[in-house]
Structures are given as structure tokens and as C-alpha cells.
Amino acid sequence: MRVVLTLILIAIAATACASPSAPTTTPAKPAPARSTSADPLAVPTWQVGDRWVYDWTSGSESGLKTIEVVDSKTVNGVPYYVVRLGDAEHYYTRELHWAAAIRDGKVEARMVPPQRWFVWPLAPGAQWTHDGRFEQHESVVSFNDRFVVGAVESVEVPAGRYDALKVARETTHRDSDEYWYASEVRWYVRWLGRRGDSQFTERLREYRPASRTR
């Protein structure tokens, strides 16, 4: 899917559909621990080496995308995670807010202020808004988005079954998103999105966390 707004979704996002990357090994299907708790979830900590593999479909097209945390940097006093997706590096704040996409050392796109895909602690019933400017090359698009967190839902994807919090994004433009965050993988396990007349789906196939001491 080749649309401008693809760049703002990494995650969280549709950029994935534009730049799929296949994993080097056959994905396994772990049996993750389940939790039915609806207690508020704290912001997760990412580490260099954390890696997620998703399959995606958009119309008649499909593929895989691989996302990996490759660095941690501080820019103008603000700490960021640097996440590689295809041949671009995406910058996220420590709250997992998307800030920019950089390719060949140049800023290709950015959101000012960073896009608030999550607000922590994350809990059912939480709501927030985000007013921002998406800047790419010579174009600027203003956004006024509204986010609502639903209940915990059981979601089955190729990587396994997870109890995840559903987050819905509404916008003044012709696009919308629904994504399911699971604390076990420190990110979303499923994502349904619309960009104009185009729709896409992403599902987690594999999660490989970096080694942790705790």
C-alpha cells in the first residue's frame, strides 16, 4: 500500500505495507502466558534487539514486515528508541509516540508533536486526543485524532492467543485504526486500518525479545 499516511503508522504502521521485510528464520508459534486482568498497563520498556514480525494484507497484496529496535538516542534532550523498518529508521519517544522516519540520514517524514498512539497507564475506558502536523517533504497535513480504549479482548494471531486491549483511532480525515496492545509482546498483536478507500490488516507472527536481566 503506497499512501503518504503509511509513514506515520509503525507501529506502530502502514509503512510496513510499503516496505515489507521477510524474517531470516521460520517463525515459531509460542504459547504466550495469558492474563485476563483489566488493570492499567504501564508503559513498556524496549531494548535494542527487540524484534517483531507481522504478516499484512492490503487488497490483493500481502507480505511480511520485520520491525527491530536497533538503537537508543537522545536528540535535543529527548530520548528516543530507533526502530528499523525496511530501509528506514523510525523514532519513537519512550512513551511509544511516533516522531519521525529517517532514510539515508535525512528526515523523510515527521509528526509534530509526536503521534500519541498510546497514553499510559493504558486502561479500558481511557480516552485522549492528538492535534498534530504530519510533515513530509513540502507538504503539511493537520490532524485532530481521537483515541478510545475498549475492553480486554482475546485475540488469536499466528504468534498465538493474547488478551489485549483494543484501541480505536478516529480522525477528521478518511482514515481510521483499530489495534490491540498486548503487554506480553510490548506492542500491538493485531491492527486493522483504513486509508481512504484502502484497508489493511496486520497480525503478529513472531516476537523475539532481547535478553533481559529481569
C-alpha positions as CSV (number, residue, x, y, z in Angstrom):
1,M,0.0,0.0,0.0
2,R,1.6,3.2,-1.2
3,V,0.0,6.1,0.5
4,V,1.6,9.1,2.2
5,L,0.0,8.4,5.6
6,T,1.5,4.9,5.7
7,L,4.7,6.5,7.1
8,I,3.1,7.5,10.4
9,L,2.0,4.0,11.3
10,I,4.6,1.7,12.6
11,A,3.7,0.6,14.7
12,I,3.0,1.5,15.1
13,A,2.3,1.2,10.8
14,A,1.1,1.2,7.3
15,T,4.6,2.0,6.3
16,A,5.1,-1.7,6.9
17,C,3.0,-2.5,3.9
18,A,5.1,-0.3,1.7
19,S,8.4,-1.8,2.9
20,P,7.9,-5.4,3.9
21,S,10.9,-7.4,5.1
22,A,10.9,-11.1,5.5
23,P,12.4,-12.8,8.6
24,T,15.5,-14.8,8.2
25,T,14.1,-17.8,10.0
26,T,10.8,-19.6,10.0
27,P,8.6,-18.0,12.7
28,A,7.7,-20.2,15.6
29,K,4.3,-20.2,17.3
30,P,4.9,-19.7,21.1
31,A,2.2,-20.2,23.6
32,P,2.3,-16.9,25.5
33,A,1.1,-16.6,29.0
34,R,-2.3,-15.2,29.2
35,S,-3.7,-12.6,31.6
36,T,-7.3,-11.6,31.9
37,S,-6.5,-8.6,34.1
38,A,-8.0,-5.3,33.1
39,D,-5.7,-3.4,35.5
40,P,-4.0,-0.3,34.0
41,L,-0.9,-1.2,32.0
42,A,2.4,0.7,32.5
43,V,4.5,1.9,29.6
44,P,6.7,-1.0,28.4
45,T,10.5,-0.8,28.1
46,W,12.0,-1.6,24.8
47,Q,15.6,-2.8,24.4
48,V,18.0,-3.0,21.4
49,G,17.3,-6.3,19.8
50,D,13.6,-6.5,20.4
51,R,12.0,-7.7,17.2
52,W,8.5,-8.2,15.8
53,V,7.4,-9.9,12.6
54,Y,3.9,-9.2,11.2
55,D,2.1,-10.5,8.1
56,W,0.0,-7.9,6.3
57,T,-2.7,-7.8,3.7
58,S,-4.0,-4.8,1.7
59,G,-6.5,-5.5,-1.0
60,S,-4.9,-8.2,-3.2
61,E,-1.4,-7.6,-1.9
62,S,0.2,-9.3,1.1
63,G,3.6,-9.8,2.7
64,L,5.7,-9.7,5.8
65,K,7.3,-6.8,7.7
66,T,10.0,-7.0,10.3
67,I,10.5,-4.3,12.9
68,E,13.5,-4.2,15.2
69,V,14.8,-1.8,17.9
70,V,18.3,-1.0,16.7
71,D,19.4,1.9,18.9
72,S,18.5,4.3,21.7
73,K,19.4,8.0,21.1
74,T,18.9,11.4,22.8
75,V,18.1,14.3,20.4
76,N,17.8,17.8,21.8
77,G,17.4,16.3,25.3
78,V,14.6,13.9,24.3
79,P,15.4,10.1,24.5
80,Y,14.1,8.1,21.6
81,Y,14.0,4.4,20.5
82,V,15.3,3.9,17.0
83,V,13.3,1.2,15.2
84,R,14.3,-0.2,11.8
85,L,11.6,-0.9,9.3
86,G,12.8,-1.8,5.8
87,D,15.5,0.8,4.9
88,A,14.1,3.5,7.1
89,E,14.7,4.3,10.8
90,H,11.7,5.4,12.8
91,Y,12.0,7.4,16.0
92,Y,9.7,6.7,19.0
93,T,9.6,8.5,22.3
94,R,9.9,6.4,25.5
95,E,6.1,6.6,25.6
96,L,5.9,4.9,22.2
97,H,4.8,8.1,20.4
98,W,5.9,8.1,16.8
99,A,8.1,11.1,16.0
100,A,9.8,10.7,12.6
101,A,11.0,8.5,9.8
102,I,14.6,8.9,8.6
103,R,16.2,7.5,5.5
104,D,19.8,7.9,4.5
105,G,20.4,10.3,7.3
106,K,17.6,12.6,6.2
107,V,14.2,13.2,7.8
108,E,11.7,11.9,5.4
109,A,8.5,12.5,7.5
110,R,7.7,13.6,11.0
111,M,4.7,14.3,13.3
112,V,4.8,17.5,15.4
113,P,4.2,16.8,18.3
114,P,4.9,13.0,18.2
115,Q,1.8,10.9,17.5
116,R,0.2,9.6,20.8
117,W,-0.8,6.1,19.8
118,F,-0.8,5.2,23.5
119,V,-1.3,7.1,26.7
120,W,-0.1,5.4,29.9
121,P,-1.2,3.8,32.1
122,L,-3.3,2.2,29.4
123,A,-6.7,1.0,30.7
124,P,-10.2,0.2,29.5
125,G,-12.2,3.4,29.1
126,A,-9.3,5.7,28.6
127,Q,-9.7,8.5,26.0
128,W,-7.4,11.1,24.6
129,T,-6.9,13.4,21.6
130,H,-3.9,14.4,19.5
131,D,-3.6,17.5,17.4
132,G,-0.5,17.5,15.2
133,R,1.1,18.3,11.9
134,F,2.3,15.5,9.6
135,E,5.2,16.9,7.6
136,Q,6.7,15.2,4.5
137,H,8.9,17.0,2.0
138,E,7.0,20.1,1.0
139,S,3.6,19.0,2.3
140,V,1.9,19.5,5.7
141,V,-1.3,17.8,6.8
142,S,-3.0,18.7,10.1
143,F,-4.6,16.0,12.2
144,N,-7.1,16.1,15.0
145,D,-7.4,12.5,16.2
146,R,-9.5,10.9,19.0
147,F,-8.5,7.7,20.7
148,V,-10.7,5.4,22.8
149,V,-9.6,2.2,24.7
150,G,-12.1,-0.6,24.8
151,A,-12.2,-3.7,26.9
152,V,-9.7,-6.6,27.0
153,E,-10.3,-9.0,24.1
154,S,-9.0,-12.4,23.3
155,V,-7.1,-12.1,20.0
156,E,-5.7,-15.0,18.1
157,V,-2.9,-14.4,15.6
158,P,-0.2,-16.6,14.0
159,A,2.0,-16.0,17.0
160,G,-0.6,-17.3,19.5
161,R,-3.5,-16.1,21.5
162,Y,-3.4,-13.0,23.6
163,D,-5.6,-11.0,25.9
164,A,-5.2,-7.5,24.5
165,L,-6.6,-4.0,25.0
166,K,-8.3,-2.7,21.9
167,V,-7.6,0.9,20.9
168,A,-9.7,2.7,18.3
169,R,-8.5,5.9,16.5
170,E,-10.9,8.2,14.8
171,T,-9.8,11.2,12.6
172,T,-11.3,14.1,10.7
173,H,-9.7,12.5,7.6
174,R,-10.9,9.4,5.7
175,D,-8.8,7.0,7.8
176,S,-9.2,5.1,11.0
177,D,-7.5,2.4,13.0
178,E,-8.2,-0.4,15.5
179,Y,-5.2,-2.1,17.1
180,W,-4.8,-4.5,20.0
181,Y,-2.0,-4.0,22.6
182,A,-0.7,-7.0,24.5
183,S,1.7,-6.4,27.4
184,E,3.4,-9.8,26.7
185,V,4.9,-8.5,23.5
186,R,5.2,-4.9,24.5
187,W,3.3,-3.7,21.4
188,Y,0.3,-4.5,19.2
189,V,-0.6,-8.0,18.1
190,R,-3.3,-7.1,15.5
191,W,-4.1,-3.9,13.5
192,L,-7.0,-3.1,11.2
193,G,-6.7,0.2,9.3
194,R,-8.3,2.3,6.6
195,R,-6.7,5.0,4.5
196,G,-9.3,6.4,2.2
197,D,-10.8,3.6,0.2
198,S,-7.9,1.2,1.1
199,Q,-7.9,-1.2,4.1
200,F,-5.1,-3.2,5.6
201,T,-4.6,-5.8,8.3
202,E,-1.5,-6.8,10.3
203,R,-1.1,-9.8,12.5
204,L,1.8,-10.7,14.7
205,R,3.7,-13.8,13.5
206,E,6.7,-13.7,15.8
207,Y,8.0,-11.8,18.8
208,R,11.7,-12.1,19.7
209,P,12.6,-10.0,22.8
210,A,16.1,-9.1,23.5
211,S,17.7,-10.7,26.6
212,R,16.7,-9.0,29.8
213,T,18.2,-9.3,33.3
214,R,14.8,-9.0,35.0
